[in-house]
């Protein structure tokens, strides 16, 4: 299933990037885009702690909804928002500003 993976905050987005990068390499430049998703289009799934069934539960929910909010595995106090780009109401997702972003080299 196609999906747009987002975080509620830029700091969580950075953490989500860092856990997927090998340690000790130069980090590329990134871009952060602000997206606005109507609150009534986001279904909140509180699947904490994450279990092997969490991913299939999320995929099933995303098939029915424009967006789902799920606790981050990296920081369960914050949420990631996953958007379904094939949903008929995807046009309700509005892009905002696009900003360049570079990770602090001390993080690598």
N, C-alpha and C positions, 0 to 999 in steps of 0.2 A: 504494500500500500504506500502510495506517495504521501509525504507529510512534510510540513515546514516546522522544524524544531526551533522553539524560541524559549527565552527565559524572561521572567518578570523583571529582572534587573540586569544591568550590564555586568555587575560583579559576579552574579551567578553564571552568566554566559562565559565569563573568563574562566571560572572554575571548571565548567563543563568542557571547555576547550583544553585546559591544562591536563585533565585526567586522560585525555586521548593522545597526548603528544609524548614522544620519547623525551627523557630528561637529557639535558646537556646539548640541545641543538638550537640553532638560531630560529627564532620564531618569525614567521612571515608577518607582513602587515595585514590587518583585518579591516573590515568595515562593519559598522553597527548601524542598523536601520531601526528606527522606532516604528512599531506597528500599532494601530489602534484596532482592537477587536471589541465589538459591543459586548458589554457584560452579560447580556441575556443570551449570547451565543456561545458562552463558555460553560461547559459542564465540569464541575469539580469532582474529581475522583480521589478520594482519600484512601489510597492503598498503601498503608504504612505498617510495617516495613514492606519493602518490595519482596515479592515472592516470584517463583517461576511462572505463576499464572498471571502476574500483573501485566506483562506485555500483551498477552492475548486478550485480556480484559480491556486494556486501553485501545487495542486495535479494533475490537468490536464496537466500543463506544465511539471511536473516531469515524467509523463507517456510517454512523447515524447522526453525528453532530458536526458542526462547523469547527469547533475547537474543544479540546479537553485540557484541564489544568491538573497536573499530577505533582506530587512531592518529588523533589530532586533526590536522587540516590546519593549524590555528593554532599548536599546540604539539605536534609529533610525539613528544615525550617522554612525553606523557600520553595517556590513552584516553577516548574517549566510548563509552558503552554505549547501544545502540539496542534497545528492547524491542518485541516483537510483541504488541500487546494482544489479537489474535485467536487467539493460540496456546492450545491446550487446557490448558496448564499455567500460564496467566497468573495463576491464583490463588496461585501460589507467590511472586509478587512482593508483598512486604509493605511498606505505607507506614509511615514513622516520623514523626518530628516535622515540623511545618510551621512555618517561621520567616519573618517579614517580613525583607526585605532591600532596602536602597537603595544604589545605586552612589554612590561618592564623586563629588561634582560636578566635581572636578579632572580626571576621566576624560573629560569631554565637552567 
